Amino acid sequence: MLKLNIAVEDKNSKARTGYFETAHGIVETPIFMPVGTQGTVKAVNQSYLESDIHAQIVLSNTYHLYLRPGTEVLFEAGGLHKFMNWHKPILTDSGGYQVFSLSGLRKLKTDGVEFRSHIDGSKHLFTPEKVVGIQRVIGSDIMMSLDECTPYPCEYEYAAKSVKLTSDWAILNKEAFNNTQPLYGHKQFLFGIIQGSVYKDLREKSAVHLLNIDFDGYAIGGLAVGEPTEVMYDIVDFTTGFMPKDKPRYLMGVGRPENILEAVERGIDMFDCVMPTRNARNSNLFTSAGVLSMRNARYKNDFNTIDENCDCYTCSNYTKAYLRHLFIAGEILALELASIHNLHYYLNLVKDAGDHIKNGNFQEWKSEIVSKISLNVNNKSED
């Protein structure tokens, strides 16, 4: 079992700090996982992930790694850790999100989901058993069960059928997990994913069923797919009430910095999202003063650091003027420096959240931070 050792619980909310241990290291919570879908966090090399960004765990995707480079290559390499030269924990999504995002290329079946590759159109069937097998070959520390992520809006009847499908697959996932062994000598863990769209009775039904299966940890899926933010917060708050206190709680695909802090307050421990790196590649930087667009003409002669409250590699060595120049000139270095900064910002944010939970002033700090970080400091850009 993957036990979450709770260090401190906030007296005025569900927020908590803790840690869990894997073969590749300890993960302190709350934690944000940089997304390395294809075995790489876009525009950031592994040395910066470890030394400057201080990433404790990264996320990769079963579907994409299965297609490229393929399980034969990964097995010959000795697993993803060796293949990408990453010595800390890895969590792999099951490919379930692609059931949602690639809906035009898939067909749901009772025993799994049939995909058409977005690369060459070839057909592939992902069953719960196959997904576990692929993740054994990848060698991730935490494996996710195959599930269906419903869209928003979603009719109640469809959501109910989806919950049953996810629950049926969850049983098969756990059986396949119990009937197979790790390939590279380190222990792997399996998380279940709670679904149910925005319907509380379905969320409760899904959670209760998955708890009976006894997974190593639990995720909330099917949110941040278009529903109003307050609805997301309400569903998170409701669902964490059914999740075990002594196992990690993971909110999948969320999100903006303020979303993360609100979810921490509601009892979530783990997060992932492409937002910090995707925004960075589009010249938008998260800072303690709000979001900056680094293409803005106002930074042409601004030789100040990007964020005076940040000590990341980018802020310690480069100015706003230089970073703007790189973006305007189309230089690849702009993507790396911006991505390093945004990931550093996210990792520092959850670390600060944990520190303030320990200090007993999390809610006051959160309210102050949220009012700043959601600001768009400048919304005009110059190409």
Buried (B, 14 or more C-beta within 10 A) or exposed (E): EBBBEBBBBBEEBBBBBBBBBBBBEEBBBBBBBBBBBBBBBBBBEBEBBBEBBEBBBBBBBBBBBBBEBEBEEBBEBEBBBEBBEBEBBBBBBBBBBBBBBBEEBBEEEEBBBBBBBBEEEEEBEBBBBBBBBBBBBBBBBBBBBBBBBBBBEBEEEBBBBBBBBBBBBBBBBBBBBEEBEEBBEBEBBBBBBBBBBBBEEBBBBBBEBBBEBEBBBBBBBBBBBEBEEEEBBBBBBBBBEBBBEEBBBBBBBBBBBBBBBBBBBBBBBBBBBBBBBBBBBBBBBBBBBBBBBBBBEBBEEBEEBBBEEBEBBBBEEBBBBBBBBBBBEEEEBBBBBBBBBBBBBBBBBBBBBBBBBEEEBBBEBBEEBBEEBEEEEBEEBEE
